[in-house]
Amino acid sequence: MDWEVTVQINNLTAGYGGQPVLYDIHLQVGEGRIVGLLGPNGSGKTTLMRCINSIIKPLQGEVQVRGQNVNKLDRMHIARLVSLVPQKTSAVFSYSCEDMIIMGMTPRLNLWSKPGRAAHARARQVCEEIGIADLLEHSFNQLSGGQQQLVLLARALLQNTPVMLLDEPTSHLDFSNQHRVLGLMLGMARSRGVTSIITLHDPNLALYYCDEVVILKEGRIIAGGQSRQVMNTSNLCQAFGENIEVDSTGKGLRVVVPRTIAVS
């Protein structure tokens, strides 16, 4: 490999209440790579994200980000290394979208200081890149689920970390915004070396945008590697059931489709 390892996961077993839901996970993610996590519901994708961000502690093994064991770091240090775009969140207070986005600057601020004009200008620039500048003055809690996801993405981008975790970032987005968000992550990976780990339900999005794919089932990795090698009919059927096939379009593009479609 010709890239530097940014995230290293060794012998990781993790779960809740002492009960494992992930078993013996080994994974390396290089700088500037986009890695997609695929698997059925309950396969452990979100739990793995929480381990990388040290939201939950492993029962065994460790997670290193840039050579540092995240479980030995304080939250502020972790927040300078790893940003998270969750599936959903809610604000207790009626924050404006601009306030929510500016919170991404918190790990970079000194105690009792507050963001200045430069931070607000950068927040607006990020929003323009994503296409949500018109939402800055709106109340976050009054937005649609898709709009909230875009605001949370802007907050993570403003956090400016070498590793970004995106947990189902496209689940509430329309077709156009799904490709806008993943295209933005691809551009950041190529131009700034940002490492992205993304959980996805749509295997086609993983096939189009991810350098590598890791397929999980029942808490274990059943396949991992280059996306075009991993995304084959055998691996996807093993993960999701037999009704899946990887085919090619007339233009030579590979697509994941159901083998049978019920017709009423």
C-alpha positions, 0 to 999 in steps of 0.5 A: 500500500502507498498510503499512510494508515490513519485508523488502525483497529486491532482485535476489537470486540465490543458491545453493550452491558458486557454483551458483544455485538462486534467480534474480533474486528481487524481493520486498517484505513489509509489517509485520504481513503473512503471506506464504506461499511455495509451490512444488514440491520444489527450487523454492528456498523454503528457500534463500530463507528462508536468505538472509533469515536470512543463513545463506547469502550471495547471489551477487547482490543483497541482503536488507534487514530494516527497512532494514538489509542483513542480510549486513552485520550480525552474528549477534546483531543478525540474531537480534534482527530475524529468528527461524527455525522450521526444518523439523527440528533435533536437540539434541546434548545432552539438553536439556529442552524448557524449556531449548530454549525459553529459548534464544530469549532468548539475543539479548536477554541480555548477555554472561555473563548468564542468563535470570531468573524473568521469562524462565522465566515468559514461556516457560511463558506461550508454551507455554500459548498453544500448548498444550504446557505439559505438555512443559516438563520432557520431553527434547526429543530424545524428542519426536515430530516434531510436538511438536518443531516446537511447541517450536521455534515456542515458542522463536521466539516467545520470541525476540520478533522483528519477522520470523518465518520458518517453514519447513514448520511444519505438516509434522509436525503433525496437522490440529488443530495445523496450524490452531492454529499458523497461527491463532496466527501470524495473531493475532500479525500482527494484534495485534502487527504480526509479519511472517511468511514461511511455506513451505507444501506445502498450498495450502489452508493458504496460501489460508486464512491468508496475506495474500499468496502467492509461487509459486516454480518452478525458482528463479524467482517465477512469481506473487506478490501477494494470495492470492486473486488468485494462488491460481488454477488457472492459476498452480497448474497452472503450478507443480505440473502440470495436475492441480489446480483451484481450486473453491468449496464449497457455502458459498462457500469456495475450495478447491484440489483435484485434478482427478482422483482415482484410484479402486482 
